[in-house]
Amino acid sequence: MELKLSEIRELYYGLESIMEVESEFDFSYGIAKNRRTLKSYVTHFEEKYKTTKEYEEYEKERVKLAYDMATLDEDGQPIIKNQSYIIKADLRDEFKGKLEDLKEKFKETIDKQKELSEKAENALNEVKQVEIYDISKSIVPKLTIKQMEAVFLFIKD
């Protein structure tokens, strides 16, 4: 069966929703076999395109900078909106300057990570030939709709 790498990843992670479902041996075997097949593609992709240690260091410093300059709530915790720290109004210009300095310090690292991310996006569109183990509809246990969507591609009449 031909699948894009993005579809393979979606299937693989979707199978998490049924990992605890009690079922007949043949159903469990089929799911485990398909999961193992999909895992090899997903593992290879994630190893090849994982974030570099240098970029993780940049992110760590960037987050610390934002954390240190963030507006605090009544409990003394930084306020986060849309997954970003809200920077204190009187520190915004200083923050912007320090952030630009940090970006300049890690320019090569950021550029490499951007290139790696672009390659990963392109790789997700690559079509792979995947050998799927068919599971008979007659042995599928009771599943929620979400769980059924996770295994639908494996089910055959």
N, C-alpha and C positions, 0 to 999 in steps of 0.2 A: 504494500500500500504506500502511495506517495503522500507524504506529509511535510509541511513546512516545519522548520525547526521550532518556530514559535508555537505551532500546534502541538508538537511533541512535548514541549515544556508545559503547555496548558494541560494536556492529558495527564502527564506525570504528576504534576502538583494537584490536579483534580482528584486523583486516586486517593489522596489523603483522606477525603471525606468518607471513604468506605473501608478504611483499614480495620475498623473494629466491628464490621458487620459479620454476624455469624451466618455461615452458609455451608452448602454442600462442598465436598472436597473438589469436585470438578470446577465449580465457580471460583473458589479460592485459588486453586492451581492456575486457572486461566488468568486471573487478575495478577497474581504474583509473577507469572511468566511474562505478561505484558509489561508490568511495572519494571521488571529487571531489564527488559529490552529497551524501554524508554529511558531508563536511568543511565545507560551507557552514553546515549546521545547528550542528555542533560549534563552529566558530570563532565564530559569532554568540553562542552560549550562553556560551562561555568569556570572550569580551570583555565581555559584558554583566554577568557575575557574578564577574569576577576580584576577587581580594583587593585592597583599597585600599592605597595606599602608606602611609597613616597606620597601618593595621593591621599592615603589614609592619614598620614602625618599632617598634610595640608588641612584636611577636613577637621582634624582634631584641634589644630591651632585656630582655624576659622571659627569653629563652634565655641571654643574657650573665649575668644575675643568677644563674640556676640554675647555670650553668657555673662562675662564680666561687665559689660556695658548695658545690660538689659534693665528695663523697668521692672521693679519688683512689686508683687502683690502684697496684700496685708500680712501674709504668712512669710514674707521674705523670699518667695520663690519667683523666678523670672516669669514674666508674662509671655505666653506664646500664642501667636495668631497666624493661621494659615501655615503652620509648621515652621514659623520663623520667630525668633526672639524680637520683642518690641524694644528697640534701643531708646534709652533715655533721651529726651528732646535736646538737652544741653550737651549731649555727647555724640550726637549724630555726625557732625562734621569730623570730629576726631576719629570716630568709628570708620567713616568712609575713607579717611586718609590711611589709617592703619590697615584696613582691608585691602586697599590698593597696594600698599607696601608688601603685604603678605602675598598678594597675587603676583607681584613682580618677583618676589623671592622664589616662588614656586612656579614661575611661568612655564618653564620647560616641562615640569611635572604635569601641570594642568593641560598643556597642549598635548602631551602624550596620552593622558587619560581621555581627552576629548576624541583623539584619533582612535583609541581603543574602543570607545563607546560607539563611534560611527561604524567601525568594523563589526562590532557585535550586532548593531541594528541591521546591517546588511546580511550578516550570517543568519539572523532569525528568519529571513525570507528564503533561504536556501531550501530546496526541496530534497528530502531524503527518502530513500526506499526503506521502509520499515516492515519487518515481518511481524504481523499481528496474529496472535493466537485467538481463533474464533471461539466464542462462548455461546452455547445453545440457549436460546430464549427460555426454554423449559426449565432450566436450572437456576435462573436468576432469582435470588431471594427478594423479599419485600424491601424496597428501597424508596427513599424520598425522591422527589423530582430532581433535586440537586445531585443526589448520588447517582441517579439513573443517567443524568447528563454526563457524568464523569465516565461512565462505562458504556455509553450508548454505541460508540464506534466499534466496540468489541463484540456486541451482541448480533448473532445471526439467527434467522428463522430456522 
